[in-house]
Amino acid sequence: MPTSRSRSRRVALPLAAAVLLVPVATACTSSGSSGGSGGDQRLKVAMAFPPAQAMSPYGDDAVTLSRLAVVEGLTRLDRDGEAKPALAASWKRDGERAWEFTVREDAVFQDGTKLDAAAVARSLTAAQKASPKPRVLSDTTLTATAEGADTVRITTKEADPLLPQRLANPSLSVLSAAAYKGTGVNPAGHATGPFTLAEVNGAVSATLERNDAYWGDRAKAPGVDVRFVADGTARANALRTKDVDVAEYVPISQASLLGDGLVHAFPSARTNGLSLNTERGVFADPAMRAAAREAIDSKALVDGVYEGRADTARGLLGPGVPWAADLRTAPTGRAKAAAPAEVKKTQEIVLATYTNRPELPEVATVVQQQLEKRGFTVKQVVRDYAQMEADALAGKYDAFIQARNTLLDTADPVSYLASDFTCDGSFNITQLCATPVDTAVDKAAALADTDARHRAEMTAEAAILGSDALVPLVHERFVQGYDDTRVRGVALDPMERTLITADTHVG
């Protein structure tokens, strides 16, 4: 692909070994037992995504560990995405590039060793040196040093007002020294969360035990038995037959069959969008991108594909980002859409999406019909995401439909805006490189005041939408499955970082 600018590309982590069995020290865990009643019953959970990197904290497996309440970082996030104390009891900023975090005194690792500043510095340094680097560190460089037993000083290469939020990312979890022995990083038995990862059976199952030495409230369930079930229908069936207590990401097609007592839909920070290649092909012409945008009927997607369990597109940031609606401004700099007669003269476009999210292939079919009604000639490509990411990032598709969590890395959309839409963005599928967008994103990233940053982010959103590089399709609602008459304490988190908590139990 010819290009006039270079971008750093996100590199996929290697696949896990087929089977990983990890013994855990028993001093800090309770073995639990199957059966029982109330809070004494083990949880049975069906997860959608099996481990892909041997439970490494530096890839997507870190989110799985976080959703299962195994790992923790210095901070956690509240419902508004603000940083709150976790393994750090408090923190303060010291100048533009430095922060000091005070480590809580009552936490120990699941292997019995004590949490201290040195352990925090070691974990953050290991993450910074990891190859490939965790995505949350793709736009920053940090240096962590212990100053005494309970103070960690963290400096960044550039001013980073979002550092406290960044440190809540699961890839920056704090682990004991034993986690770093040998090759790779092993979180099993070496984290601080309310549950200890006791065993992982490849891509099939995992066993968690209660961490009785947890610094916070003791987990109500004695353990969690996890099955990794990629097929959404199979997860729904397991929930229906009570083979599992909790099933994550129930497909829309199964939700109405299960009924409202077993499915719980809530706004997410995930926007499904149509990324248009701004650098080559038909959609290098802004008028053609505008024509594609005018062709899209979001309500038809919500009503048809999502059966009403999604929200119509409002912008890059949907209802899962609660402050966005009040600050949204009209798109700026939009081109006039090409007439249908001009559209019909264009060459065939390749529209791609992936099978990992069951609704997306159906979305692609409806979008193809909408584009063809406008005059475009469309060819579909649908495969597993792992087979498509490199080509999508290289700009080999004219249009690409993806479901994107806009708060994934720092719980603030500035990192999403920078990675997906700036000239040097590491996840820029649209290939967009526009000075107004870069300027607006840079301004937002430099602001420490939350309200001011949010207003600047919406200015950046208006510039991105004005380019028509991405056409928002729908805002997803997460559909988690559990019987609300018997399962308590399941976390419905728009940012996807929590699911099972210390409070989750059957009874």
C-alpha positions as CSV (number, residue, x, y, z in Angstrom):
1,M,0.0,0.0,0.0
2,P,1.5,3.4,-1.0
3,T,1.6,5.8,1.9
4,S,3.1,9.2,2.6
5,R,3.3,8.7,6.4
6,S,4.4,6.0,8.8
7,R,2.4,4.6,11.7
8,S,3.2,2.3,14.5
9,R,1.1,-0.8,14.2
10,R,-0.2,-2.9,17.0
11,V,1.4,-6.4,16.9
12,A,-0.6,-9.5,17.9
13,L,0.7,-11.4,20.9
14,P,1.6,-15.1,20.4
15,L,-1.0,-17.7,21.0
16,A,-1.0,-19.6,24.3
17,A,0.2,-23.1,24.8
18,A,-2.5,-25.7,24.4
19,V,-2.6,-26.5,28.1
20,L,-1.4,-24.5,31.1
21,L,-1.8,-26.1,34.5
22,V,-0.8,-23.9,37.4
23,P,-0.6,-25.0,41.1
24,V,-1.3,-22.2,43.6
25,A,0.0,-21.9,47.1
26,T,-2.8,-22.8,49.5
27,A,-1.8,-20.5,52.4
28,C,-3.9,-17.6,50.9
29,T,-6.8,-19.4,49.3
30,S,-9.8,-21.5,50.3
31,S,-10.3,-24.7,48.3
32,G,-14.1,-24.4,48.5
33,S,-16.5,-27.1,47.5
34,S,-19.2,-27.6,44.9
35,G,-22.8,-27.3,45.9
36,G,-23.9,-25.7,49.2
37,S,-26.3,-22.8,49.5
38,G,-26.3,-19.1,49.6
39,G,-22.8,-17.6,49.6
40,D,-21.2,-21.0,50.1
41,Q,-21.9,-22.2,46.5
42,R,-19.3,-22.0,43.8
43,L,-20.0,-19.9,40.8
44,K,-20.2,-21.4,37.4
45,V,-19.4,-18.9,34.6
46,A,-19.3,-19.2,30.8
47,M,-16.8,-16.7,29.3
48,A,-16.9,-15.8,25.6
49,F,-13.2,-15.5,24.8
50,P,-10.7,-18.2,25.8
51,P,-7.1,-17.2,26.8
52,A,-5.1,-16.2,23.8
53,Q,-1.8,-15.3,25.4
54,A,-1.4,-17.8,28.3
55,M,-3.1,-15.3,30.7
56,S,-0.4,-12.7,30.1
57,P,-1.3,-9.4,31.7
58,Y,0.0,-7.6,28.6
59,G,-2.7,-8.6,26.1
60,D,-6.4,-9.1,26.0
61,D,-6.2,-11.8,28.6
62,A,-5.6,-9.1,31.2
63,V,-9.3,-8.0,30.7
64,T,-10.4,-11.6,31.4
65,L,-8.3,-11.6,34.6
66,S,-9.9,-8.3,35.6
67,R,-13.4,-9.5,34.8
68,L,-12.9,-12.5,37.0
69,A,-11.6,-10.3,39.9
70,V,-8.1,-11.9,39.9
71,V,-5.9,-8.8,39.3
72,E,-5.8,-5.2,40.5
73,G,-3.9,-2.1,39.8
74,L,-3.0,1.0,41.8
75,T,-6.4,2.6,40.9
76,R,-9.8,1.5,39.9
77,L,-12.5,3.4,38.0
78,D,-16.0,4.5,39.1
79,R,-19.0,4.5,36.9
80,D,-18.0,7.9,35.4
81,G,-14.5,6.7,34.6
82,E,-12.8,8.7,37.4
83,A,-9.8,7.1,39.2
84,K,-10.4,5.9,42.8
85,P,-8.1,4.2,45.3
86,A,-7.3,0.5,44.9
87,L,-3.8,-0.7,45.7
88,A,-2.9,2.9,46.1
89,A,-4.5,4.6,49.1
90,S,-3.8,8.1,47.7
91,W,-1.8,10.1,45.1
92,K,-0.7,13.5,44.2
93,R,0.8,15.2,41.2
94,D,4.3,16.7,41.5
95,G,4.9,19.0,38.6
96,E,3.9,18.3,35.0
97,R,5.4,14.9,34.5
98,A,5.6,13.3,38.0
99,W,3.2,11.7,40.4
100,E,3.6,10.1,43.8
101,F,1.4,7.2,44.9
102,T,1.1,5.9,48.4
103,V,0.7,2.1,48.5
104,R,-1.9,0.7,50.9
105,E,-0.4,-1.0,54.0
106,D,-2.9,-3.8,54.4
107,A,-2.6,-5.7,51.1
108,V,-0.6,-8.9,50.5
109,F,-0.2,-11.0,47.3
110,Q,-2.0,-14.3,46.9
111,D,1.3,-16.1,47.5
112,G,1.7,-14.5,51.0
113,T,4.3,-11.9,50.2
114,K,3.6,-8.3,51.2
115,L,2.7,-5.5,48.7
116,D,5.1,-2.7,48.9
117,A,6.4,0.2,46.7
118,A,9.2,-2.0,45.3
119,A,6.6,-4.6,44.0
120,V,4.6,-1.8,42.3
121,A,7.7,-0.3,40.6
122,R,8.8,-3.8,39.5
123,S,5.4,-4.5,37.9
124,L,5.1,-1.2,36.1
125,T,8.7,-1.4,34.8
126,A,8.0,-4.9,33.5
127,A,5.0,-3.6,31.6
128,Q,6.9,-0.7,30.2
129,K,9.7,-3.1,28.9
130,A,7.3,-5.8,27.6
131,S,7.4,-6.6,23.9
132,P,5.0,-6.0,22.4
133,K,4.1,-3.2,24.7
134,P,0.6,-3.2,26.3
135,R,-1.7,-1.0,24.3
136,V,-2.4,1.3,27.2
137,L,1.3,2.3,27.0
138,S,1.4,2.8,23.3
139,D,1.2,6.6,23.6
140,T,3.3,7.2,26.7
141,T,6.5,6.1,28.5
142,L,6.6,5.8,32.2
143,T,9.3,5.3,34.8
144,A,8.4,3.9,38.2
145,T,10.8,4.0,41.3
146,A,10.2,3.1,44.9
147,E,10.9,5.8,47.4
148,G,10.7,4.0,50.7
149,A,8.4,1.1,51.5
150,D,5.1,2.8,50.7
151,T,5.7,5.5,48.1
152,V,6.0,5.0,44.3
153,R,7.2,7.9,42.1
154,I,6.0,7.6,38.5
155,T,7.3,10.0,35.8
156,T,6.2,10.2,32.2
157,K,8.1,11.3,29.1
158,E,5.3,13.9,28.4
159,A,2.7,15.4,30.7
160,D,0.0,12.8,31.3
161,P,-3.0,14.2,33.1
162,L,-4.7,10.8,32.7
163,L,-2.1,8.7,34.5
164,P,-4.3,7.8,37.5
165,Q,-7.0,6.5,35.0
166,R,-4.3,4.8,33.0
167,L,-3.0,2.9,36.0
168,A,-6.5,1.2,36.4
169,N,-5.9,-0.6,33.1
170,P,-5.7,-4.4,33.7
171,S,-2.4,-4.6,31.8
172,L,-0.9,-2.5,34.5
173,S,-1.9,-4.8,37.3
174,V,0.5,-5.3,40.2
175,L,2.0,-8.8,40.7
176,S,4.5,-10.3,43.2
177,A,8.1,-11.0,42.3
178,A,7.4,-14.7,41.7
179,A,5.2,-13.9,38.7
180,Y,8.2,-12.8,36.8
181,K,10.4,-15.9,37.3
182,G,11.1,-18.0,34.2
183,T,9.7,-17.0,30.8
184,G,6.7,-14.8,30.4
185,V,4.6,-13.4,33.3
186,N,2.5,-15.8,35.4
187,P,-0.4,-14.1,37.3
188,A,-1.6,-17.4,38.9
189,G,-1.3,-17.1,42.6
190,H,0.7,-13.9,42.4
191,A,-2.0,-11.2,42.1
192,T,-4.0,-9.4,44.8
193,G,-7.7,-9.7,43.8
194,P,-10.5,-11.4,45.8
195,F,-10.1,-14.6,43.7
196,T,-6.9,-16.5,42.9
197,L,-6.3,-18.1,39.5
198,A,-5.6,-21.7,40.5
199,E,-5.7,-23.6,37.2
200,V,-6.1,-22.9,33.5
201,N,-6.9,-25.8,31.2
202,G,-5.8,-24.3,27.9
203,A,-8.7,-22.7,26.0
204,V,-11.3,-25.0,27.8
205,S,-11.6,-24.0,31.4
206,A,-10.2,-22.3,34.5
207,T,-10.5,-22.6,38.2
208,L,-10.5,-19.8,40.7
209,E,-10.4,-20.0,44.5
210,R,-11.3,-17.4,47.1
211,N,-8.4,-15.4,48.4
212,D,-9.0,-15.4,52.1
213,A,-6.2,-12.9,52.7
214,Y,-7.8,-10.3,50.5
215,W,-7.4,-6.7,51.8
216,G,-11.0,-5.8,51.0
217,D,-14.3,-7.5,51.6
218,R,-13.9,-11.3,51.5
219,A,-15.5,-12.9,48.4
220,K,-18.9,-14.4,49.1
221,A,-18.4,-17.3,46.8
222,P,-15.7,-19.9,47.7
223,G,-14.6,-20.1,44.1
224,V,-15.4,-19.8,40.4
225,D,-15.5,-22.6,37.8
226,V,-15.0,-21.0,34.4
227,R,-15.7,-22.5,31.0
228,F,-14.6,-20.8,27.8
229,V,-17.4,-21.1,25.3
230,A,-16.9,-19.2,22.1
231,D,-20.2,-20.2,20.6
232,G,-22.9,-17.7,21.8
233,T,-25.8,-20.1,21.3
234,A,-24.0,-22.7,23.5
235,R,-23.5,-20.1,26.2
236,A,-27.2,-19.2,26.1
237,N,-28.1,-22.9,26.3
238,A,-25.9,-23.5,29.3
239,L,-27.6,-20.6,31.0
240,R,-31.1,-21.8,30.1
241,T,-30.4,-25.3,31.5
242,K,-28.7,-23.9,34.6
243,D,-25.4,-25.5,33.6
244,V,-23.8,-22.1,34.4
245,D,-24.8,-19.3,36.7
246,V,-23.4,-16.4,34.6
247,A,-23.0,-16.3,30.8
248,E,-21.3,-13.2,29.3
249,Y,-22.2,-11.6,26.0
250,V,-25.4,-13.4,25.2
251,P,-26.1,-13.0,21.5
252,I,-29.0,-10.8,20.5
253,S,-30.6,-13.7,18.7
254,Q,-30.8,-15.7,21.9
255,A,-31.8,-12.9,24.2
256,S,-35.5,-12.9,23.4
257,L,-35.6,-16.7,23.7
258,L,-34.1,-16.6,27.2
259,G,-36.5,-13.9,28.4
260,D,-36.0,-10.8,30.5
261,G,-35.4,-12.8,33.8
262,L,-32.2,-14.3,32.4
263,V,-30.8,-11.4,30.2
264,H,-29.7,-8.0,31.4
265,A,-29.0,-5.4,28.7
266,F,-27.3,-2.1,29.6
267,P,-25.6,0.8,27.7
268,S,-22.0,0.1,26.8
269,A,-19.1,2.3,25.7
270,R,-18.9,0.2,22.5
271,T,-19.8,1.9,19.2
272,N,-20.2,-0.2,16.0
273,G,-18.9,1.8,13.1
274,L,-18.2,1.7,9.4
275,S,-14.6,2.7,8.9
276,L,-14.0,4.2,5.4
277,N,-10.5,4.1,3.9
278,T,-9.7,7.8,3.4
279,E,-6.3,7.1,1.7
280,R,-7.0,4.9,-1.3
281,G,-9.9,3.7,-3.4
282,V,-13.4,5.1,-3.7
283,F,-13.6,6.6,-0.2
284,A,-10.5,8.7,-0.6
285,D,-13.0,11.1,-2.1
286,P,-14.8,13.0,0.8
287,A,-18.0,13.2,-1.4
288,M,-18.1,9.5,-1.7
289,R,-17.7,9.1,2.1
290,A,-20.5,11.5,2.6
291,A,-22.7,9.5,0.2
292,A,-22.0,6.4,2.2
293,R,-22.9,8.1,5.4
294,E,-26.2,9.3,4.0
295,A,-27.0,5.8,2.8
296,I,-26.8,4.3,6.4
297,D,-30.0,3.9,8.3
298,S,-29.1,3.3,11.9
299,K,-32.6,2.7,13.1
300,A,-33.1,-0.2,10.6
301,L,-30.0,-1.8,12.1
302,V,-31.3,-1.4,15.7
303,D,-34.8,-2.7,14.9
304,G,-33.7,-5.5,12.5
305,V,-30.4,-6.9,13.5
306,Y,-30.4,-5.9,17.2
307,E,-34.1,-6.4,17.9
308,G,-34.2,-3.1,19.8
309,R,-31.4,-4.1,22.1
310,A,-29.0,-1.4,20.9
311,D,-29.2,2.4,20.6
312,T,-29.3,4.4,17.3
313,A,-26.0,6.1,16.4
314,R,-25.5,9.5,17.9
315,G,-21.8,10.0,17.3
316,L,-18.6,8.3,18.2
317,L,-19.5,8.2,21.9
318,G,-22.9,6.7,22.8
319,P,-25.0,6.3,26.0
320,G,-22.3,4.3,27.7
321,V,-20.3,7.6,27.9
322,P,-23.0,9.5,30.0
323,W,-21.5,13.0,29.7
324,A,-21.1,13.0,25.9
325,A,-24.7,13.8,24.9
326,D,-24.8,17.1,26.7
327,L,-21.5,18.3,25.2
328,R,-22.0,17.1,21.6
329,T,-21.6,19.7,18.8
330,A,-22.5,19.4,15.1
331,P,-19.9,17.8,12.8
332,T,-17.6,20.4,11.2
333,G,-16.2,20.5,7.6
334,R,-18.4,17.9,6.0
335,A,-18.3,17.5,2.2
336,K,-21.4,17.5,0.0
337,A,-22.5,14.0,-0.8
338,A,-21.9,12.7,-4.3
339,A,-25.1,12.2,-6.4
340,P,-26.3,8.6,-7.0
341,A,-25.4,8.9,-10.6
342,E,-21.8,9.7,-9.7
343,V,-21.7,6.9,-7.1
344,K,-22.8,4.3,-9.8
345,K,-19.7,5.2,-11.8
346,T,-17.3,4.1,-9.1
347,Q,-15.5,0.8,-8.9
348,E,-16.5,-2.1,-6.6
349,I,-15.8,-1.6,-2.9
350,V,-14.7,-4.3,-0.5
351,L,-16.7,-4.3,2.7
352,A,-15.2,-6.4,5.5
353,T,-16.1,-7.5,9.0
354,Y,-15.5,-10.4,11.4
355,T,-17.3,-13.4,12.8
356,N,-16.2,-13.1,16.4
357,R,-19.2,-10.9,17.3
358,P,-22.2,-12.7,16.0
359,E,-24.2,-9.7,15.0
360,L,-21.6,-8.1,12.8
361,P,-21.9,-10.4,9.7
362,E,-25.7,-9.6,9.7
363,V,-24.9,-5.9,10.1
364,A,-22.6,-6.2,7.1
365,T,-25.4,-7.7,5.0
366,V,-27.8,-4.9,5.9
367,V,-25.1,-2.2,5.3
368,Q,-24.3,-3.7,1.9
369,Q,-28.0,-3.4,1.0
370,Q,-28.1,0.2,2.1
371,L,-24.9,1.1,0.2
372,E,-26.1,-0.7,-2.9
373,K,-29.4,1.2,-2.8
374,R,-27.3,4.4,-2.9
375,G,-25.5,3.1,-6.0
376,F,-22.4,1.5,-4.7
377,T,-21.2,-1.9,-5.9
378,V,-20.2,-4.0,-2.9
379,K,-18.3,-7.2,-2.2
380,Q,-18.3,-8.6,1.3
381,V,-15.3,-10.3,3.1
382,V,-16.2,-11.9,6.4
383,R,-13.6,-13.9,8.4
384,D,-12.2,-14.4,11.9
385,Y,-10.8,-11.2,13.3
386,A,-7.4,-12.6,13.9
387,Q,-7.1,-13.2,10.1
388,M,-8.2,-9.6,9.3
389,E,-6.6,-7.2,11.7
390,A,-3.3,-6.8,9.9
391,D,-5.0,-6.2,6.5
392,A,-7.5,-3.7,8.1
393,L,-4.7,-1.7,9.7
394,A,-2.8,-1.8,6.4
395,G,-5.7,-0.2,4.6
396,K,-6.5,-3.2,2.3
397,Y,-10.3,-2.8,2.7
398,D,-12.4,0.0,1.4
399,A,-14.8,-0.3,4.3
400,F,-14.5,-2.2,7.6
401,I,-17.2,-2.7,10.2
402,Q,-16.0,-3.1,13.8
403,A,-17.3,-2.9,17.3
404,R,-15.0,-0.6,19.2
405,N,-14.8,0.1,23.0
406,T,-14.2,3.8,23.2
407,L,-13.1,3.7,26.8
408,L,-11.0,0.6,26.8
409,D,-7.5,1.8,27.5
410,T,-7.7,4.8,29.9
411,A,-11.5,5.0,30.5
412,D,-11.3,8.4,28.7
413,P,-12.0,8.6,25.0
414,V,-8.9,10.7,24.2
415,S,-6.8,7.5,23.8
416,Y,-9.4,6.1,21.5
417,L,-9.5,9.3,19.4
418,A,-5.7,9.4,19.2
419,S,-5.2,5.7,18.3
420,D,-8.0,5.5,15.7
421,F,-8.0,8.9,14.0
422,T,-4.7,10.7,14.2
423,C,-1.9,10.6,11.6
424,D,0.3,8.4,13.8
425,G,-2.5,6.5,15.5
426,S,-1.6,2.9,16.2
427,F,-5.1,1.6,15.3
428,N,-6.0,3.9,12.4
429,I,-8.1,1.6,10.2
430,T,-9.6,4.6,8.4
431,Q,-6.0,5.8,7.4
432,L,-7.2,9.3,8.4
433,C,-4.6,12.1,8.6
434,A,-6.2,15.5,9.0
435,T,-4.6,18.5,10.7
436,P,-7.8,19.7,12.3
437,V,-8.4,16.3,13.9
438,D,-4.8,16.0,15.1
439,T,-4.9,19.5,16.6
440,A,-8.2,18.9,18.4
441,V,-7.1,15.6,19.8
442,D,-3.7,17.0,21.0
443,K,-5.5,19.8,22.7
444,A,-7.8,17.4,24.6
445,A,-4.9,15.2,25.6
446,A,-3.1,18.1,27.2
447,L,-5.9,19.1,29.5
448,A,-5.9,18.1,33.1
449,D,-9.3,19.4,34.1
450,T,-11.9,16.7,33.4
451,D,-14.7,19.0,32.2
452,A,-12.4,21.0,29.9
453,R,-11.0,17.8,28.5
454,H,-14.4,16.4,27.8
455,R,-15.5,19.5,26.0
456,A,-12.3,19.4,23.9
457,E,-12.9,15.7,23.1
458,M,-16.3,16.5,21.7
459,T,-14.8,19.2,19.5
460,A,-12.5,16.5,18.2
461,E,-15.5,14.2,17.7
462,A,-17.1,16.9,15.6
463,A,-14.0,17.2,13.4
464,I,-13.7,13.4,13.0
465,L,-17.4,13.0,12.1
466,G,-17.0,15.9,9.7
467,S,-14.4,14.0,7.8
468,D,-16.8,11.0,7.4
469,A,-13.9,8.7,8.0
470,L,-16.1,6.7,10.3
471,V,-19.9,6.4,10.0
472,P,-21.4,5.4,13.4
473,L,-23.8,2.5,12.9
474,V,-25.2,1.7,16.4
475,H,-24.2,1.9,20.0
476,E,-24.2,-1.6,21.5
477,R,-25.8,-2.6,24.7
478,F,-24.1,-5.4,26.6
479,V,-26.3,-8.4,27.2
480,Q,-25.1,-10.4,30.2
481,G,-26.9,-13.6,31.2
482,Y,-27.8,-14.6,34.8
483,D,-30.9,-15.5,36.7
484,D,-31.6,-12.4,38.8
485,T,-33.8,-14.4,41.3
486,R,-30.8,-16.5,42.4
487,V,-27.5,-14.8,41.3
488,R,-26.5,-11.6,43.0
489,G,-23.7,-9.1,42.6
490,V,-22.9,-9.4,38.9
491,A,-21.3,-6.2,37.7
492,L,-22.8,-4.6,34.6
493,D,-19.9,-2.5,33.6
494,P,-20.0,-0.3,30.4
495,M,-16.2,-0.4,30.3
496,E,-16.1,-4.2,30.2
497,R,-13.5,-4.5,33.0
498,T,-15.6,-6.1,35.7
499,L,-18.1,-9.0,35.7
500,I,-17.5,-11.2,38.7
501,T,-16.7,-9.3,42.0
502,A,-16.2,-10.2,45.6
503,D,-20.0,-9.6,46.0
504,T,-21.0,-12.1,43.2
505,H,-22.7,-15.2,44.6
506,V,-25.5,-17.6,44.2
507,G,-28.3,-17.5,46.9
